[in-house]
Amino acid sequence: MKLNSYKKILIIIVSRIGDTLLTTPAIKSIANYYGDAEITVLGHPKRYKVLQYLPFVHCTGFISKNSAFWKGRFGKTYDLAFVYGYDESLVLYALRVSKRTIAFRQGNSKINDRLYKSVELPTSKSMHVVDLLMSLPKAINISATSKRLSLFLTEKDRIFAENILIENNLNNKTLVGIQAVGFPTKSYRDWPIEYFSELCTKMINKNLNVHFLIYGGCDKKEKKKISWLFDSLMGHATSLIGMPLRETAAVMSKTHLYVGVNTGPTHIMSTFDIPMIVLNHCLLKNSVYGAIGHPHYYSIDHPNDKKCSEDSVMSDISVKTVFEVVDSVLKSL
């Protein structure tokens, strides 16, 4: 089969929000290379919606390592498949439904022998994640079309966001989105919640019209932290805690500034041309996880770069340092 004769292509990325979005440059590059092909993307059941309605994707759906075992027993549906990750059940599913499958080298040599291309995961600690994820399409000489992350909002999404602003009387406010917490199991990445409160208070003192939109999930530890932040900003904040992904993204698109730690919603925000200030732990360097091609992206990196570990505390980034950047950006709006 000639490369340009692939008509139906499957891409599987079952991962967290951030890694899912970080794969979109690779997905777009594959779609552009095979301009006439139908692209199907299967993601995590709770996160695939961030991939919905992308103009270069024909169909989105969800799959899990458990459900994959029962799927794909009726022959080859796809000409080519790309599988991200190391869940063998997902790779085996792709092998069942696709004539050719490309994946990172698995721990099982029998599976590797069945792959059309078995790709070694790059070991460079300085390689940007977008480039790392491009390794699969690069295995068949597909180059990156763009390294900017993609998310597409529908008219329904936009109307939802506009209604949120109207319902909360926020249309005339300077809206600042706040993502104060990342993974609950990796709290070393989080800037102290008290620092966020102090930063927001400084912004209020400088501009009474500023209003904060507090993002976050429903994990108990996460919710406790961000609920405290919301309460400390009473009258100057609206809680969006627990709002679904697409709805959160829609509201994000209406803000004037974003301040957050490096986590999934930060990657969502990076799909919009809106000023954003990101606080990076030294284990998540801007050079590896930062937004490529964003016109208004400001990175504040942890100062401990040489002896970095999980013991490197984010409190080493001062409120003063962050406020100076925030103040400069707000003055430019």
ABEGO torsion letter per residue (X at the ends): XBAAABABBBBBBBBBAAAAAAAAAAAAAAAAABAABBBBBBBBAAAAAAABGBAABABBBBBBAAAAAABGAAEBABABBBBBEABAAAAAAAAAABABBBBBBBABAAAAAABABBBBBBABAABBAAAAAAAAAAAAGBBBABABBBBBBBAAAAAAAAAAAAAAGAAABBBBBBBABBBAABAAABBBAAAAAAAAAAAAAABAABBBBBBEBABAAAAAAAAAAAAAABGABBBABGBBAAAAAAAAAABABBBBBBBAAAAAAAABBBBBBBBBBAABBAAAABBBGBABBBBBBBABAABBBAABBAAABBAAAAAAAAAAAAAAX
